[in-house]
Each structure stands twice: as structure tokens, then as C-alpha cells.
Amino acid sequence: MLFHFDFANWRRMIALAWREKQPAVRLYFLSVLLVAVPLVSTFHAICFFLDGILFPGLWKVEVKAPVFVVGHARSGTTLVHRLLSADEGRFSVFLLYEMYFPSLLQKKIIRALARFDRAVLGGVLERCVKAWEDRHYAAVRKVHMMGLTEAEEDDIVLYYSMASGFWITKMPYMGDLDFYYVDRWPEKKRRRVMQFYKECVRRQLHLNGPEKTHLSKNPVFAGRVAALIETFPDARIVTTMRNPNETIPSLLKLMQSSWRRLGWHEDRMTECLRVLADQSFDTYMHPLEVLDRSPKTPRAIVDYREATTDAAAAIQRVYADLGLEMSVEYREFLEAQGKREGKHRSGHTYSLEEFGLQADEIRTRLAPLFERYGWDEPDATRESAP
């Protein structure tokens, strides 16, 4: 398959950057979009094409019963994904650097260079990369552990295809750019990007082991659950649930701080935060609505309270709901991990008004979920509803 590139979205982003009133910002994004993106995407396209020639075994790899962890940001998707991915004999995941280099050829070359560095150079390249990571991701790591060799959100594999929600962290044009509502996209566009994503997953499985199960976690994939089921008919969906009074303000604050560091105007940020808030409500409701319409799709719902107080029980329930067998070694890992995760507590509080939300707006718009999960009870410990 050829490398996917969303030319329409690329042109839209260029137009938005061209109209940017801040000269420095306009110049920066135009240089990225008109110079860096074409060069890097062309390189990826060439390597992606060569994959099918250099690795004929790739065409025999099948993506079987992948597991997708979706849910609102800050709702425990990273925690659940990390716990599941520890079952290394079963699951295959994308590491961050592997998504910036989506071709199988690129991944194999990078792994070969890493082996050469360790065997011949004494790890000098690895130390340089680690030092760069520590500088580049220092601010992000205060709220989310990020690194080139850490498992990350699959959506990033679409970055140089101009179809990744990660662009919003750089270009706050929410409302003008849509990377989330994929289930509402025109069929041709939706299927094109999803088939490309499937090709990226196949390459990762060829690298990590075709017998493994692909494991993904993406908050932004909450808007494409129907597309995931359409593309992977045997997909299994895990949805995380946490009190939105904690997650929605936390996400808005995180994005506000990020955009502020980039120097974006307050009016622009306020508008984008309002759009992001509306998207947040959809992130909670849409996966459940799609799953209600897809009764044959295996699914599991993880209550954040249980995941942080009894991780072993939470993940054991996920395995049972998805029809997976758990090894003795992995069960022992979970029991030890659960004791540590139980110590996690969040100390952040936020005011909804600073994000343009009414004090009771979250409770009103997500009322069915508040009743279902007992979020009105501050010390509730009930298990998640089925």
C-alpha cells in the first residue's frame, strides 16, 4: 500500500497558517508545512513503498482481534495500556519513535543502528538520545511519562500523513481542523485513512511478531470507534471511565498551558477550549453509543477508581470480558503492581468558569453517566456498571 497523505487537510492548514496575524508564528508554521512536511513525508512514502518489495513476508501478516483502549484524556487510558502491555508475550505496541518512522524498513534500520551502538560504540548514541529526551520532554513528563522508547498513542503514526490529532497541540485551530470526528467523515476519506493505519499496524506486527495482538490506546480514537470496528471487524474495545469533573478541566488546563507557552492569543485559546470541551462530552458518550449498536463486539469498561486501587482486579476483569487467558507470571505482576498503583491520588482542583463552562454543565450534559457510575458520591467505591 502507498503512504497516505491528506492533501486537503494539508492545504487547509497552510491557509490557516497564512492568515495567522503573528509574523513569527506564521513564518514558523509555513516553513514547517511547506518545507519540512513535504521532505519528511516524501521520505516516508518512498520507504513505505519499498517495504512491500524488501519484505515480501509482510503481505502474509494479519491483524487479528486487536485491542483498542479508548477514553477521555486523563481517565486512565495510559495506566490501563501500560498494565496490559506488560503482558509482552501477548501484545505488540508502538513505541513513540516507531510512529515517527512508520515504514518497516525505517524501523529495522533504526534497530540495527541501536545494536551497533551498543556493541561497537558503547552506547554513545543512546546516551545522546536520552539527554535530548530529558531536555525535550521535561515539561510534559510532569503530567505524562513521554520518551522515544515509551509506548504512545497510535494516532501519532498519522502525524506526517496530516491526519493526526497531535497537530492540535501545535496549531490550536479547533473548529477549523478536525482530527477527532472520524466516524462522521465521508466514507471514502474515512476508509482511506483507516486502511493506511491498518497497514502501519501490520508493519509493527511484522516487526514485533505476527503471532502477537496489537494493543492501542488513544483518547482521540473515541471519535472513531465505529471506524475501528469497520476496519477491524474482530476488534475488542476497552473504555476507561473517570469522573469528568476531574478529567475535562484537567485536559483543558493542560492544553491551555501548552498553547500559552506557544504564545497564542487568549481569545484564540478561549475559542479552542470551548470546542475541546464539546469534544470532551462526545468522548464520554460516543464509544458507549457505538458499542450499544455493536453487540457482537467484545468490550470491557474500566472504572478509574478500581484501576488505581486494585489494578489486578480491574485488569483481570478486562481479560475475562475480552475472553483472554492470563498467564501465572502476568497475574503475579499485576498483584505486585496493584499495591503500588493504589497509592496514586490527584491533588489538582480546577475552576470550570476559567474555561468558559458553567459550574453544572458537566453534570448536566453527562447526567446518565453520573447516575450510572455514582460520581456524585465523593467517596464512592462501587464497581463500574456493566
VEXMI-947080 format. One line per 3 residues: number of its first residue (from 1); their letters; for each residue x, y, z of N, C-alpha, C. Coordinates in steps of 0.001 Angstrom, whole numbers. Layout:
<pados>
NUM> a> X/Y/Z/X/Y/Z/X/Y/Z; ...
</pados>
This chain:
<pados>
1> mlf> 842/-1200/0/0/0/0/874/1245/0; 403/2296/-665/1131/3553/-705/933/4340/586; 1877/5203/874/1805/6072/2045/621/7037/1883
4> hfd> -126/7202/2936/-1301/8080/2886/-904/9506/3246; -1397/10457/2473/-1168/11873/2768/-2458/12634/2487; -2951/13347/3501/-4204/14094/3376/-3898/15476/2793
7> fan> -3926/15568/1466/-3595/16829/800/-4599/17925/1143; -5884/17565/1254/-6906/18571/1560/-6656/19186/2934; -6321/18357/3893/-6062/18865/5239/-4781/19687/5267
10> wrr> -3780/19244/4533/-2515/19975/4448/-2733/21377/3880; -3524/21468/2811/-3801/22781/2221/-4592/23668/3184; -5501/23055/3937/-6283/23824/4910/-5377/24368/6015
13> mia> -4436/23577/6457/-3507/24012/7494/-2600/25132/6986; -2187/25040/5730/-1367/26102/5145/-2159/27405/5083; -3434/27314/4686/-4275/28512/4608/-4448/29151/5981
16> law> -4637/28329/7015/-4779/28859/8366/-3487/29524/8833; -2375/28881/8540/-1085/29463/8925/-828/30764/8173; -1228/30832/6912/-1016/32028/6101/-1789/33225/6654
19> rek> -2961/32948/7242/-3790/34030/7789/-3408/34406/9209; -2438/33698/9783/-2012/33976/11154/-1464/35403/11253; -1931/36157/12257/-1565/37564/12393/-187/37771/13015
22> qpa> 302/36782/13751/1615/36921/14368/2687/36508/13358; 3520/37436/12919/4506/37142/11863/5421/35966/12188; 5925/35922/13414/6854/34851/13774/6169/33491/13711
25> vrl> 4912/33441/14205/4152/32192/14187/3839/31788/12751; 3437/32782/11954/3113/32498/10547/4326/31937/9816; 5487/32547/9997/6702/32093/9328/7083/30689/9777
28> yfl> 6972/30436/11070/7350/29117/11597/6489/28013/10992; 5166/28202/11034/4291/27136/10544/4337/26980/9035; 4523/28057/8316/4657/27935/6875/5936/27188/6507
31> svl> 7003/27431/7255/8247/26696/6992/8079/25212/7301; 7357/24908/8373/7108/23503/8718/6245/22834/7653; 5146/23497/7297/4181/22893/6382/4660/22853/4938
34> lva> 5425/23858/4517/5831/23945/3113/7207/23337/2836; 8006/23157/3878/9352/22619/3678/9525/21279/4388; 9407/21291/5715/9683/20084/6490/8713/18946/6166
37> vpl> 7418/19238/6174/6428/18181/5937/6596/17520/4569; 6714/18260/3454/6898/17595/2160/8153/16722/2105; 9262/17208/2691/10500/16439/2664/10369/15140/3464
40> vst> 9874/15265/4688/9772/14088/5557/8721/13116/5022; 7575/13623/4596/6511/12747/4099/6927/12024/2822; 7675/12695/1963/8174/12042/742/9148/10918/1095
43> fha> 10022/11170/2063/10949/10136/2531/10175/8934/3069; 9150/9193/3889/8327/8109/4431/7635/7347/3310; 7125/8069/2313/6395/7432/1220/7292/6476/441
46> icf> 8537/6887/199/9480/6035/-526/9768/4760/278; 10045/4930/1564/10348/3775/2421/9128/2865/2553; 7956/3460/2671/6727/2689/2806/6516/1825/1562
49> fld> 6779/2381/391/6644/1646/-861/7647/495/-928; 8875/744/-471/9921/-277/-521/9635/-1448/419; 8849/-1219/1458/8529/-2295/2406/7999/-3531/1691
52> gil> 7057/-3313/776/6429/-4438/91/7370/-5194/-822; 8445/-4537/-1235/9428/-5170/-2116/10500/-5890/-1304; 10992/-5224/-275/12091/-5764/516/11649/-6815/1525
55> fpg> 10393/-6750/1945/9892/-7686/2967/8611/-8346/2476; 8724/-9309/1549/7525/-9953/992/6676/-10662/2045; 7311/-11054/3156/6544/-11711/4214/5521/-10792/4852
58> lwk> 5674/-9485/4630/4738/-8513/5190/3317/-8777/4729; 3166/-9219/3490/1820/-9399/2923/1082/-10561/3557; 1801/-11430/4288/1160/-12566/4947/706/-12248/6372
61> vev> 1146/-11093/6874/807/-10730/8254/-656/-10291/8336; -1383/-10840/9287/-2781/-10479/9509/-2936/-9808/10870; -3786/-8818/10916/-4097/-8140/12176/-5315/-8833/12765
64> kap> -5104/-9619/13814/-6169/-10431/14386/-6594/-9898/15758; -7886/-9648/15894/-8510/-9283/17175/-7720/-8247/17957; -7394/-7101/17362/-6650/-6068/18095/-7467/-5522/19264
67> vfv> -6768/-4969/20242/-7406/-4392/21425/-7166/-2889/21413; -8251/-2114/21509/-8153/-653/21497/-8661/-101/22822; -7799/627/23513/-8166/1297/24762/-8523/2738/24414
70> vgh> -9782/3109/24633/-10227/4468/24335/-10856/5061/25592; -10908/6373/25616/-11488/7058/26760/-10985/8485/26788; -11583/9282/27620/-11179/10674/27718/-9759/10779/28251
73> ars> -9015/11768/27784/-7678/12009/28314/-7740/12186/29824; -6748/11650/30520/-6658/11715/31977/-7635/10758/32670; -8248/9851/31911/-9230/8934/32507/-8642/7571/32831
76> gtt> -7342/7397/32616/-6703/6128/32928/-6318/5310/31717; -6408/5875/30508/-6039/5104/29316/-4571/4708/29349; -3711/5628/29780/-2278/5323/29841/-1999/4243/30875
79> lvh> -2642/4330/32022/-2457/3342/33079/-2880/1959/32610; -4068/1863/32031/-4571/567/31564/-3689/26/30447; -3288/895/29521/-2432/462/28416/-1092/-43/28940
82> rll> -523/654/29910/760/229/30462/639/-1115/31157; -439/-1308/31907/-631/-2580/32595/-830/-3724/31607; -1615/-3492/30571/-1850/-4536/29579/-581/-4844/28783
85> sad> 154/-3806/28404/1344/-4008/27569/2455/-4747/28305; 2356/-4829/29637/3334/-5607/30399/3227/-7093/30095; 2107/-7501/29512/1946/-8888/29054/2630/-8986/27689
88> egr> 3957/-8918/27707/4741/-8766/26480/4633/-9953/25542; 4401/-11139/26069/4279/-12302/25212/3018/-12283/24375; 2042/-11489/24782/772/-11439/24078/641/-10213/23177
91> fsv> 1052/-9032/23676/717/-7786/22993/1911/-7160/22265; 1588/-6490/21171/2527/-5667/20410/2048/-4230/20475; 2978/-3293/20716/2612/-1879/20807/3572/-1045/19967
94> fll> 3148/165/19651/4016/1147/19012/4812/1893/20078; 6114/2033/19870/6899/2977/20651/6870/4318/19927; 7131/5391/20644/6992/6719/20057/7847/6887/18799
97> yem> 9117/6511/18858/9979/6719/17689/9500/5900/16498; 8873/4751/16763/8401/3889/15677/7221/4503/14932; 6525/5427/15582/5418/6097/14897/5910/7267/14060
100> yfp> 7019/7856/14459/7599/8916/13635/8315/8337/12417; 8553/7027/12450/9140/6318/11312/8250/5120/10998; 7152/5337/10276/6127/4297/10110/6510/3139/9206
103> sll> 7554/3292/8382/7953/2234/7471/8672/1105/8202; 8443/-116/7776/9141/-1265/8345/10637/-1163/8085; 11010/-697/6911/12424/-508/6576/13088/460/7543
106> qkk> 12429/1560/7830/12984/2547/8755/13179/1955/10144; 12184/1230/10628/12262/649/11972/13421/-335/12071; 13582/-1167/11036/14651/-2168/11058/16023/-1500/11023
109> iir> 16171/-446/10258/17447/266/10203/17763/896/11556; 16767/1503/12192/16986/2135/13497/17362/1089/14541; 16700/-56/14515/17042/-1110/15475/18450/-1647/15222
112> ala> 18837/-1746/13956/20193/-2207/13629/21225/-1198/14124; 20946/94/13954/21853/1131/14447/21980/1077/15967; 20860/795/16647/20896/695/18111/21773/-469/18551
115> rfd> 21674/-1600/17845/22521/-2755/18179/23995/-2436/17934; 24277/-1758/16834/25653/-1363/16522/26196/-406/17579; 25360/521/18012/25770/1498/19028/26138/797/20332
118> rav> 25314/-165/20741/25590/-874/21995/26827/-1758/21880; 26985/-2440/20730/28069/-3414/20577/29410/-2770/20261; 29416/-1696/19490/30666/-1118/18989/30997/231/19624
121> lgg> 29986/1069/19787/30222/2432/20259/30022/2591/21769; 29662/1521/22426/29494/1601/23870/28281/2386/24322; 27304/2536/23437/26055/3212/23797/26126/4720/23759
124> vle> 27101/5292/23035/27241/6749/23000/26028/7407/22344; 25499/6793/21294/24315/7358/20641/23106/7301/21558; 22983/6203/22277/21854/6058/23202/21895/7129/24280
127> rcv> 23084/7433/24805/23198/8462/25828/22848/9840/25273; 23223/10098/24041/22880/11383/23416/21371/11508/23244; 20733/10419/22826/19274/10431/22640/18577/10631/23978
130> kaw> 19061/9963/25031/18456/10107/26355/18584/11538/26866; 19725/12157/26616/19919/13545/27041/18971/14467/26298; 18776/14216/25000/17825/15016/24208/16407/14831/24737
133> edr> 16042/13591/25055/14712/13315/25603/14484/14081/26901; 15461/14052/27778/15317/14713/29074/15082/16217/28910; 15722/16812/27911/15519/18237/27670/14179/18486/26979
136> hya> 13883/17717/25973/12728/17977/25112/11405/17666/25809; 11370/16620/26630/10120/16187/27247/10026/16539/28726; 10907/17375/29219/10930/17699/30650/9591/18241/31140
139> avr> 9017/19203/30407/7760/19808/30845/6603/18820/30770; 6580/18015/29718/5486/17053/29528/5518/15974/30590; 6706/15561/30995/6825/14437/31927/6278/14744/33315
142> kvh> 5966/16008/33585/5355/16339/34866/3945/15770/34974; 3295/15555/33821/1932/15026/33830/1810/13725/33057; 2814/13399/32222/2725/12192/31403/4124/11742/31014
145> mmg> 4473/10494/31351/5794/9977/31032/5906/9785/29528; 6800/10545/28900/6939/10504/27450/8396/10342/27073; 8667/9493/26116/10022/9265/25642/9988/8504/24341
148> lte> 11064/8546/23595/11099/7915/22277/10927/6411/22342; 11320/5800/23461/11182/4350/23594/10050/3965/24541; 9130/4897/24786/7928/4619/25570/6766/4321/24629
151> aee> 5874/3439/25041/4663/3186/24265/3816/4453/24262; 3271/4795/23105/2487/6019/22997/1227/5789/22169; 498/6900/21936/-780/6827/21240/-584/6586/19742
154> ddi> -1300/5586/19214/-1173/5214/17804/-1453/6370/16860; -2258/7305/17283/-2627/8432/16430/-1397/9147/15869; -282/9094/16588/926/9800/16164/1503/9193/14887
157> vly> 1176/7927/14584/1677/7318/13358/1128/8023/12119; 51/8810/12308/-567/9549/11211/-58/10986/11116; 958/11315/11908/1409/12704/12009/1839/13270/10655
160> ysm> 2720/12576/9957/3205/13083/8674/2289/12709/7513; 1147/12131/7850/71/11972/6871/-914/13127/6977; -641/14036/7914/-1500/15205/8172/-2889/14775/8627
163> asg> -2947/13688/9374/-4231/13170/9833/-4217/12864/11327; -3251/13419/12059/-3093/13131/13483/-3583/14278/14349; -4313/13937/15396/-4772/14937/16348/-3640/15603/17091
166> fwi> -2440/15034/17027/-1288/15625/17697/-972/17012/17145; -1411/17302/15917/-1186/18628/15336/-1874/19727/16138; -2972/19380/16810/-3709/20382/17576/-2878/20921/18735
169> tkm> -1945/20113/19238/-1087/20615/20320/-140/21695/19806; 55/21748/18492/938/22742/17892/151/23890/17254; -980/23559/16635/-1778/24546/15901/-3195/24581/16475
172> pym> -3473/25467/17392/-4800/25493/18029/-5874/26106/17128; -6262/25352/16133/-7315/25792/15228/-8503/24852/15337; -8873/24504/16566/-10011/23609/16762/-11272/24284/16235
175> gdl> -12059/23507/15517/-13221/24052/14843/-12941/24250/13367; -11682/24536/13040/-11254/24644/11645/-10603/23355/11165; -9981/22636/12092/-9352/21355/11783/-10034/20261/12595
178> dfy> -10322/19147/11963/-10987/18041/12650/-10174/16769/12491; -9584/16318/13587/-8879/15044/13601/-9628/14025/14471; -10750/14422/15024/-11436/13598/16010/-12667/12877/15476
181> yvd> -13570/13597/14825/-14869/13022/14445/-14772/12170/13179; -13885/11176/13211/-13638/10343/12034/-14878/9552/11645; -15671/9135/12624/-16890/8385/12314/-17873/9198/11479
184> rwp> -17707/10510/11470/-18599/11376/10703/-17985/11808/9369; -16756/11407/9111/-16110/11781/7857/-16799/11106/6675; -16645/11655/5466/-17138/10963/4268/-16525/9564/4180
187> ekk> -17295/8615/3688/-16847/7222/3697/-15486/7022/3025; -15294/7628/1862/-14046/7437/1122/-12850/7934/1927; -12967/9100/2510/-11876/9668/3298/-11625/8834/4545
190> rrr> -12702/8434/5202/-12574/7644/6431/-11874/6313/6154; -12300/5618/5116/-11730/4304/4827/-10283/4404/4375; -9938/5467/3681/-8565/5630/3203/-7596/5763/4384
193> vmq> -7937/6624/5341/-7018/6824/6457/-7002/5605/7377; -8127/4930/7544/-8162/3763/8415/-7425/2577/7800; -7504/2411/6473/-6755/1333/5830/-5258/1585/5916
196> fyk> -4865/2860/5818/-3451/3188/5977/-2996/2875/7403; -3819/3237/8372/-3488/2930/9767/-3327/1415/9950; -4204/637/9313/-4105/-820/9411/-2789/-1312/8822
199> ecv> -2334/-693/7726/-1056/-1068/7136/105/-765/8087; -2/331/8818/1030/661/9807/1053/-382/10923; -121/-835/11346/-209/-1859/12384/401/-3168/11886
202> rrq> 128/-3526/10630/695/-4765/10075/2218/-4721/10099; 2807/-3591/9776/4253/-3461/9806/4797/-3627/11222; 4083/-3094/12189/4525/-3228/13571/4446/-4681/14033
205> lhl> 3417/-5384/13616/3293/-6801/13966/4386/-7626/13291; 4720/-7302/12055/5811/-7998/11371/7108/-7815/12150; 7282/-6651/12743/8496/-6339/13497/8510/-7038/14849
208> ngp> 7396/-6978/15566/7343/-7490/16943/6949/-8956/17039; 6342/-9481/15982/5897/-10877/15998/4488/-10993/15472; 4296/-11609/14296/2955/-11680/13687/1947/-12440/14526
211> ekt> 2421/-13246/15470/1506/-14011/16310/917/-13163/17435; 1448/-11960/17633/1001/-11129/18751/-279/-10367/18419; -853/-9768/19443/-2075/-8978/19316/-1723/-7506/19430
214> hls> -2187/-6718/18478/-1902/-5288/18551/-2699/-4651/19683; -2017/-3830/20476/-2632/-3127/21603/-2453/-1625/21402; -3550/-901/21464/-3524/541/21191/-4243/1288/22296
217> knp> -3755/2509/22569/-4511/3394/23464/-4498/4795/22870; -5682/5356/22731/-5821/6674/22123/-7085/7360/22604; -6979/8439/23365/-8188/9206/23669/-8876/9716/22408
220> vfa> -8100/10145/21406/-8709/10695/20201/-9458/9619/19404; -9126/8343/19616/-9820/7268/18910/-11246/7072/19411; -11619/7763/20487/-13011/7689/20945/-13966/8186/19874
223> grv> -13479/9053/18988/-14308/9573/17912/-14314/8714/16679; -13643/7564/16729/-13603/6688/15554/-13804/5223/15934; -14576/4978/16984/-14821/3598/17408/-15556/2818/16325
226> aal> -16537/3441/15676/-17253/2767/14594/-16302/2464/13435; -15391/3391/13137/-14422/3180/12063/-13453/2051/12424; -13087/1941/13695/-12225/849/14129/-12910/-494/13924
229> iet> -14179/-578/14297/-14921/-1830/14131/-15116/-2139/12653; -15316/-1102/11844/-15459/-1280/10404/-14159/-1813/9792; -13026/-1290/10231/-11718/-1664/9683/-11222/-2977/10259
232> fpd> -11486/-3207/11531/-11081/-4442/12220/-12346/-5097/12784; -13053/-5902/12001/-14336/-6469/12450/-14242/-7292/13728; -13044/-7830/14026/-12884/-8625/15250/-12238/-7812/16373
235> ari> -12275/-6495/16259/-11673/-5624/17274/-12323/-5818/18633; -11529/-5581/19678/-12027/-5595/21058/-11761/-4221/21655; -12764/-3665/22323/-12703/-2282/22790/-12698/-2237/24318
238> vtt> -11750/-1492/24869/-11690/-1229/26306/-11922/262/26498; -12905/610/27313/-13236/2005/27570/-12964/2333/29034; -12243/3419/29268/-11952/3841/30641/-12948/4922/31064
241> mrn> -13332/4885/32320/-14294/5838/32860/-13770/6452/34159; -13736/7783/34172/-13333/8529/35369/-14231/9753/35482; -14455/10212/36676/-15311/11371/36915/-14903/12531/36007
244> pne> -15790/12991/35116/-15435/14073/34189/-15159/15401/34871; -15593/15564/36121/-15239/16774/36859/-13735/16836/37123; -13074/15682/37012/-11626/15626/37170/-10914/15652/35814
247> tip> -11452/14928/34842/-10730/14771/33575/-10874/15965/32638; -12085/16484/32479/-12302/17544/31495/-11550/18824/31872; -11692/19343/33096/-10897/20535/33454/-9397/20281/33391
250> sll> -8972/19051/33738/-7556/18723/33694/-7020/18816/32267; -7774/18266/31300/-7353/18344/29901/-7337/19786/29406; -8375/20538/29744/-8444/21929/29293/-7292/22746/29868
253> klm> -6963/22500/31129/-5853/23219/31744/-4526/22851/31079; -4367/21569/30774/-3149/21101/30132/-2966/21753/28763; -4038/21789/27969/-3955/22380/26641/-3780/23893/26722
256> qss> -4459/24515/27670/-4312/25960/27850/-2860/26314/28157; -2233/25560/29047/-840/25823/29414/89/25606/28223; -195/24548/27457/628/24245/26293/538/25352/25248
259> wrr> -677/25788/24923/-864/26841/23925/-302/28173/24418; -396/28408/25722/120/29657/26276/1641/29721/26113; 2313/28588/26292/3765/28551/26112/4153/28854/24666
262> lgw> 3244/28536/23730/3498/28821/22322/3172/30261/21949; 2598/30999/22902/2322/32409/22670/1023/32698/21943; 62/31782/22014/-1198/32017/21314/-2048/33050/22053
265> hed> -2829/33793/21298/-3674/34850/21855/-4768/34245/22733; -5121/34955/23808/-6116/34453/24754/-7459/34202/24090; -7887/35074/23176/-9172/34868/22506/-9173/33576/21697
268> rmt> -8052/33297/21027/-7943/32059/20252/-8033/30852/21172; -7335/30911/22282/-7336/29785/23213/-8723/29556/23801; -9416/30644/24141/-10759/30521/24710/-11704/29833/23742
271> ecl> -11626/30209/22474/-12479/29590/21461/-12157/28105/21299; -10862/27790/21261/-10458/26393/21100/-10839/25553/22317; -10737/26121/23499/-11099/25388/24706/-12585/25073/24740
274> rvl> -13407/25969/24206/-14846/25716/24136/-15146/24545/23186; -14450/24522/22050/-14614/23421/21101/-14124/22118/21720; -12996/22185/22431/-12441/20994/23067/-13370/20467/24153
277> adq> -14036/21367/24864/-14996/20933/25887/-16148/20161/25251; -16672/20664/24144/-17742/19955/23448/-17274/18585/22971; -16049/18535/22486/-15492/17253/22054/-15354/16302/23238
280> sfd> -15051/16844/24405/-14899/16011/25597/-16188/15298/25954; -17300/15990/25828/-18587/15348/26120/-18834/14198/25153; -18483/14394/23884/-18640/13335/22896/-17719/12164/23205
283> tym> -16522/12464/23719/-15560/11414/24046/-16120/10459/25090; -16924/10977/26001/-17542/10123/27011/-18699/9305/26439; -19522/9907/25609/-20760/9262/25185/-20617/8418/23922
286> hpl> -19827/8877/22958/-19811/8234/21645/-19371/6764/21686; -18272/6408/22376/-17897/4983/22396/-18999/4083/22940; -19686/4533/23974/-20763/3723/24545/-21922/3583/23569
289> evl> -22228/4657/22863/-23318/4606/21886/-22982/3655/20745; -21737/3693/20272/-21330/2789/19192/-21358/1346/19659; -20873/1086/20855/-20861/-280/21375/-22277/-806/21594
292> drs> -23194/78/21965/-24597/-340/22108/-25156/-803/20764; -24654/-199/19672/-25112/-584/18332/-24330/-1773/17771; -23308/-2212/18512/-22442/-3297/18026/-22351/-4392/19089
295> pkt> -23435/-5091/19332/-23463/-6054/20441/-22472/-7208/20296; -22006/-7493/19081/-21085/-8608/18884/-19633/-8230/19177; -19369/-6950/19347/-18000/-6501/19616/-17643/-6713/21088
298> pra> -16622/-7525/21384/-16204/-7698/22781/-15758/-6354/23353; -16173/-6095/24590/-15826/-4827/25213/-15641/-4984/26719; -14891/-4060/27284/-14697/-4008/28733/-14675/-2546/29147
301> ivd> -15254/-2262/30307/-15254/-911/30851/-14462/-916/32157; -13489/-15/32240/-12623/56/33417/-12937/1321/34199; -13322/1146/35452/-13551/2273/36346/-12208/2726/36904
304> yre> -11896/3984/36705/-10604/4525/37126/-10354/4289/38615; -11406/4357/39429/-11244/4166/40871/-10712/2779/41174; -11220/1790/40470/-10739/431/40706/-9336/239/40130
307> att> -9073/846/38960/-7761/694/38325/-6648/1247/39194; -6956/2265/40021/-5933/2878/40863/-5929/2346/42292; -6881/1513/42637/-6893/943/43981/-6710/-572/43965
310> daa> -7139/-1217/42884/-6983/-2664/42756/-6762/-2997/41292; -5565/-2660/40810/-5252/-2842/39396/-5398/-4289/38964; -5015/-5224/39828/-5093/-6636/39467/-6534/-7038/39159
313> aai> -7465/-6644/40026/-8872/-6996/39801/-9401/-6333/38538; -9022/-5073/38317/-9515/-4350/37140/-9054/-5013/35850; -7781/-5369/35761/-7252/-5968/34537/-7733/-7411/34385
316> qrv> -7885/-8127/35488/-8436/-9485/35399/-9848/-9449/34827; -10615/-8430/35194/-11960/-8299/34643/-11914/-7983/33150; -10933/-7166/32744/-10772/-6869/31316/-10489/-8153/30539
319> yad> -9573/-8963/31053/-9243/-10224/30389/-10474/-11122/30286; -11235/-11200/31349/-12431/-12049/31341/-13456/-11528/30335; -13676/-10212/30313/-14667/-9638/29402/-14259/-9798/27939
322> lgl> -12949/-9771/27674/-12471/-9891/26296/-12184/-11332/25891; -12347/-12252/26832/-12119/-13662/26517/-10653/-14027/26405; -9789/-13387/27196/-8355/-13649/27156/-7929/-14471/28367
325> ems> -6988/-15384/28156/-6441/-16162/29256/-5227/-15434/29825; -5059/-15523/31124/-3972/-14813/31801/-2952/-15801/32332; -1676/-15557/32016/-624/-16439/32497/-372/-16218/33983
328> vey> 245/-17196/34615/564/-17091/36044/1547/-15958/36282; 2547/-15812/35395/3558/-14767/35542/2932/-13379/35460; 2041/-13208/34519/1404/-11900/34359/476/-11598/35532
331> ref> -204/-12623/36054/-1074/-12427/37215/-257/-11975/38421; 922/-12556/38597/1784/-12161/39703/2269/-10723/39532; 2578/-10343/38292/2977/-8962/38019/1871/-7991/38415
334> lea> 636/-8308/38039/-487/-7425/38340/-702/-7269/39842; -588/-8345/40554/-798/-8280/42005/236/-7369/42659; 1482/-7439/42213/2514/-6560/42759/2294/-5119/42321
337> qgk> 1906/-4933/41078/1690/-3594/40539/502/-2919/41200; -512/-3674/41505/-1718/-3119/42100/-1453/-2435/43428; -528/-2982/44203/-211/-2377/45504/404/-988/45323
340> reg> 1216/-828/44270/1833/473/44027/829/1467/43461; -4/1028/42517/-942/1945/41898/-1968/2458/42904; -2230/1683/43944/-3216/2092/44918/-2835/3351/45682
343> khr> -1558/3757/45588/-1101/4951/46283/-1349/6227/45505; -1805/6108/44256/-1972/7298/43408/-3172/8130/43840; -2965/9424/43950/-4049/10360/44236/-3767/11647/43485
346> sgh> -4806/12282/43009/-4647/13553/42313/-4904/14694/43278; -4019/15717/43254/-4188/16847/44156/-4634/18108/43450; -5008/18018/42175/-5372/19191/41398/-6858/19510/41519
349> tys> -7168/20789/41601/-8556/21263/41536/-8621/22373/40507; -9757/22469/39821/-9880/23438/38744/-11229/24146/38838; -11258/25373/38306/-12493/26133/38211/-13008/26037/36788
352> lee> -14251/25590/36612/-14810/25430/35269/-14981/26771/34575; -15260/27811/35336/-15539/29107/34743/-14361/29649/33926; -13147/29300/34330/-11990/29819/33602/-11888/29237/32202
355> fgl> -12648/28166/31919/-12643/27560/30588/-13935/27845/29828; -14738/28767/30347/-15971/29117/29658/-17100/28135/29887; -17003/27310/30929/-18037/26328/31248/-18844/26791/32453
358> qad> -20137/26503/32430/-20965/26768/33592/-20638/25751/34686; -20862/26131/35905/-20471/25291/37040/-21087/23900/36978; -22330/23788/36478/-23016/22499/36469/-23120/21891/35069
361> eir> -22368/22446/34110/-22518/21997/32724/-22086/20543/32531; -20993/20159/33158/-20525/18782/33016/-21552/17824/33595; -22054/18143/34785/-23054/17272/35433/-24325/17170/34596
364> trl> -24731/18265/33991/-25969/18278/33207/-25824/17477/31920; -24737/17697/31196/-24587/17062/29886/-24216/15589/29972; -23663/15174/31094/-23299/13768/31255/-24073/13120/32396
367> apl> -25288/13600/32610/-26115/13119/33726/-26270/11594/33753; -26536/10926/32617/-26697/9463/32663/-25470/8743/33213; -24295/9257/32907/-23080/8606/33385/-22840/8882/34861
370> fer> -23216/10073/35330/-23095/10364/36762/-23961/9398/37566; -25135/9116/37054/-26028/8186/37751/-25511/6758/37649; -24991/6415/36496/-24515/5052/36266/-23301/4706/37116
373> ygw> -22382/5672/37280/-21129/5398/37977/-21054/6017/39367; -22105/6682/39797/-22121/7223/41147/-21087/8301/41390; -20848/9137/40406/-19827/10176/40542/-20266/11320/41450
376> dep> -21537/11384/41797/-21995/12406/42726/-21593/12081/44159; -21135/10836/44361/-20729/10415/45698/-19214/10551/45798; -18692/11551/46517/-17234/11814/46544/-16388/10618/46921
379> dat> -16866/9781/47831/-16062/8671/48290/-16572/7340/47758; -17308/7395/46635/-17887/6161/46102/-16790/5174/45711; -17023/3907/46012/-16071/2858/45663/-16729/1749/44881
382> res> -17952/2016/44433/-18668/969/43690/-17943/623/42401; -18134/-587/41949/-17527/-1025/40703/-18275/-404/39547; -17575/-373/38395/-18208/184/37214/-19373/-667/36783
385> ap> -20405/-3/36244/-21561/-735/35748/-21185/-1500/34498; -21864/-2594/34185/-21541/-3369/33001/-21922/-2609/31754
</pados>
